[in-house]
Amino acid sequence: MASMDVDNTIDESLYSRQLYVLGREAMLRMSQSNVLIIGLRGLGVEIAKNVILAGVKSVTLYDPEITQLSDLSSQFFLTEEDVGKRRDEASCPRLKELNNYVPVSVLEGDLMSNITNYQVVVCTNVPLKQQIEINNITHPKGIKFISTRINGLFGMAFNDFGDVFEVVDQNGEEPKSGMVAAITKVNTFVVTCLDETRHNLEDGDYVTFTEIKGMTELNGCEPRKISVLGPYTFSIGDTSNLSDYVSGGLFHQVKQPKTLNFKSLVDSIKEPEMFISDFAKFDRPGQLHVGYQALDSFVEKNGRYPVPRNENDANDVLAIAKEINSASPNPVDIDDKLIKELAYQSRGDLSPMAALFGGLVAQEVLKAISGKFMPISQFMYFDSLESLPSQPLTEELCAPIGSRYDNQIAVFGKDFQEKIENTKEFLVGAGAIGCEMLKNWAMMGLGVGKNGFIYLTDMDSIEKSNLNRQFLFRPWDVTKLKSETAANAIHKMNKQTIGHIKSYSDRVGVETENIFNDDFWESLSGVTNALDNVDARKYVDLRCVFYRKPLIESGTLGTKGNTQVIIPHLTESYSSSQDPPEKSIPICTLKNFPNAIEHTIQWARDKFEELFKQSADNVNLHLTQPNYLDSVRKQAGTQKDTIQSIYNYLVAWKPKTFRECIIWAREIFEDLYNNSIQQLLFNFPKDSVTSSGQPFWSGPKRAPTPIVFDMNNKLHMDFIIAAANLHAFNYGLTGETDVQVFKNELATITVKKFEPKKGVKIQVNENENVQSALPDEKEIEDLIAKIPNPSTLVGYRMNPAEFEKDDDTNFHIDFITAASNLRATNYDIALADRSKTKFIAGKIIPAIATTTALVTGLDCLELYKIIDGKNKLEDYKNGFLNLALPFFGFSEPIAAQKMKYYDIEWTLWDRFDIEGDLTLQQIIDLFKEKHELEITMMSCGVSMLYSSFMQSKKLQERLNMKISTLVETVSKKPIPDHVKSLVLELCVNDKNDEDVEVPYVRCVIRP
């Protein structure tokens, strides 16, 4: 089996999204570590799955226990056919399929004598006595030890990474950097950032400097500890013995390693250090610390866990807990109900809790191996008792019934299990979150009942980069549809889902409302989003508000995750609040004054679109749309550029051979990296000064240097090869990658010497409005005369290059990397490698399986509440987490905003319902008589149906029209057959003739 660390390389096509989370060094350290996982129930297999996907050197499994049917409530790699087999042996073949780079095996022989063969040992649901025995071996030898367990809606984790453990990166954030405006030599030795740009540093951070003029001793200096003085200033200690600061410079944060000390399990039990997972339950960890010890004592004494909802067993556990607590040097206040609840649920094994702790603990494994991110110190306890059903639970309700869901029934009871099974849920998206969600649902038995169902849609096909975190897919599934493949994978995990999942490959949007129609939405119990874009999320959110369906919304960004629950008539919707817009790069910065690699990458991405996509699109529009050039001539500002590009690509630049593509690439190189820079320096020489006497090339403006082409420079050749091949693709010519072929041709090419032009206007700052000269009509006429008529090119089309970041053979990222780095060379900006360029240009969302698993676990804990029909705001929780820090935060959802007309309160969930296809006059009268509201304006979508200031004749024509006829008349479109109701937006006045805001109207026009 291939190993990822054979030649210190990483398969970027597989691990690309994870690389942007962990970094190359951390992943290489991971690829040298062997992990042992003890216990292969739901929690153990979750951890194994996530660790294998992450790409460690090897994973060894140990669980000789025999598979029980009840294990299937959370163990997704065991089936009914595996009952009676060893858990580890039955799970191993399926875990092996997850990642060809990670050998997975079963530990044969004695466990204790093999412990020292591993760098990390993970115990899942292992008795405390055995945990201590194992930890007594691992702690002295510096072997990282993690123990974790879940019992119903309770869970815990413990870390021991040895006496001395070094964290190389505490938060995973990009080091901060910024431009320096001034450095003083007196008092607090202040560094001031340029243009009042926030430095975003914290007290105790370390920085170094580059490009400082005057105080050059700071360039490349040993990292200096800083004190924050304000958002734009910080102190770096004594600079009085340094040269005087003149100008310029950049500061760069330098991350410092942090050393942690971990106590052994025995010592930690006596003096626990707690990580708070929910600040609303600040006193819980101490109580659960005692409760779990009591539970272990009960199991050791009785050889079994307490019987679900059995009072005698629960009282025994409580008595043991009080005894342990009274003997403790740091006793806590014991909540009898909490400890008894732990006993009641101790046999419970829930898939959402396994997903939550499986993601959390797998990330701790990766931290132990790589030193990347802060580990949990040292105990973490968590519960979600809010997820329990409101129905009182009894021993009879929670008794096993011989079902694969018995370990869920032990917590929720069989009546609630029936509710789960008869739920109809719509999952939008089958990517990373979608795969994990489906797995959880299959284990829960969601939708497998007589009246239950799962609907699933995803329009995408599977790509290799998906396999690193979308664990339902395998290498042989690449190019297949995600939704169909995911559904088939779930059928294998739980046969009861067969006939209870329908997969679509349709986008959920306005264009598919004939598929996802009124009947579809109204039949649902709820909706879960597993989407990666805001527009789609907002559309689904609007549908859920309209049909009054609960929605679970979540997202991840590297180690960060969030969950939001949206409940009809209770909470705000997803669209009620918005993130601030992304900060854009000023056009003048991109075009002429870049000062960061992000600027040059965006410039290169724009050049890709201009050279290989937009121009080819323009040509094809000319060839297919009648009178296209005439319509272009009416476009102020862009007409000359568009017509010039059509002429260039159909005449001047149209190659007949690949040799001509090389010539074209060489000329483009000269224009972008030499001629345009010469023109800029002609307009603004390096010694230019502004009207105030300050150097023009200072602050954020870096003076560029033209590049002289050199065929022996790899970067220069990378550009030529990529550009020539992309130009050839546009014209359907066969490309070439042999460097010698390019060199032979380039040696024969002579480029025209550039002469700077006078009168060229260049925008200097964002606020400056540079008026381009009016286009020369004769010049445009001459260009159009040279462009072939479409009739002479019947059937001819160019091939526009649709940007695709994950295909390493299409030259897209190759071009952008070379183009960006050449421009960075022009402006003396540090270059970026291909991976970083791909990340920025492709706007890649960093992703890792651990966060995804955890987030879906939290989602499903909320889903239990929705299925139960909980109707109080405080019953629900939105979650925010960052596994790197680590941080967990929970809050009540925000209540839906209340509005009012007269004494009637309403929220976004309310509306006026009108049954029947009434006339416009009838609707106006209805509001006047029933609601005492005068309609002054009415619209349906973009169609204005009525306004009080309409012409009398038009108004009279419309008043007696049925509302459906009126909508069709105004919009000039028939109402599709699937549409049962219309949404009308109103402007109204109250009886005091004041404008008031009211809900929308749903007018049902068809039964």
Secondary structure, 3 states (H helix, E strand, C coil): CCCCCCCCCCCHHHHHHHHHHHCHHHHHHHCCCEEEEECCCHHHHHHHHHHHHHCCCEEEEECCCECCHHHHHCCCCCCHHHCCCEHHHHHHHHHHCCCCCCCEEECCCCCHHHHHHCCEEEEECCCHHHHHHHHHHHHHHCCEEEEEEEECCEEEEEEECCCCEEECECCCCCCCEEEEEEECCCCCCEEEEHHHCCCCCCCCCEEEEECCECCHHHECCCCEECEEEECCEEECCCCCCCCCCCECCEEEECCCCEEECCCCHHHHHHCCCEECCCHHHCCHHHHHHHHHHHHHHHHHHHCCCCCCCCHHHHHHHHHHHHHHHHHCCCCCCCCHHHHHHHHHHCCCCCHHHHHHHHHHHHHHHHHHHHCECCCCCCEEEEECHHHCCCCCCCCCCCCCCCCCCHHHHHHHCHHHHHHHHCCEEEEECCCHHHHHHHHHHHHHCCCCCCCCEEEEECCCECCHHHHHCCCCCCHHHCCCEHHHHHHHHHHHHCHHHCCCEEEECCCCCHHHCCCCCHHHHHHCCEEEECCCCHHHHHHHHHHHHHHCCCEEEEEEECCEEEEEEECCCCECCHHHCCCCCCCCCCHHHHHCCCCCHHHHHHHHHHHHHHHHHHHHHHHHHHHHCCCHHHHHHCCCCCHHHHHHHHHHHHHHCCCCCHHHHHHHHHHHHHHHHHHHHHHHHHHCCCCCECCCCCECCCCCCCCCCCCCCCCCCHHHHHHHHHHHHHHHHHCCCCCCCCHHHHHHHHCCCCCCCCCCCCCCCCCCCCCCCCCCCCCCHHHHHHHHHHCCCHHHHCCCCCCCCCCCCCCCCCCHHHHHHHHHHHHHHHCCCCCCCHHHHHHHHCCCCCCCHHHHHHHHHHHHHHHHHHHHCCCCHHHCCEEEEECCCCEEEEECCCECCCEEECCEEECCCCCEEEECCCEHHHHHHHHHHHCCCEEEEEEECCEEEEECCCCHHHHHHHHCCEHHHHHHHHHCCCCCCCCCEEEEEEEEECCCCCEECCCCEEEECCC
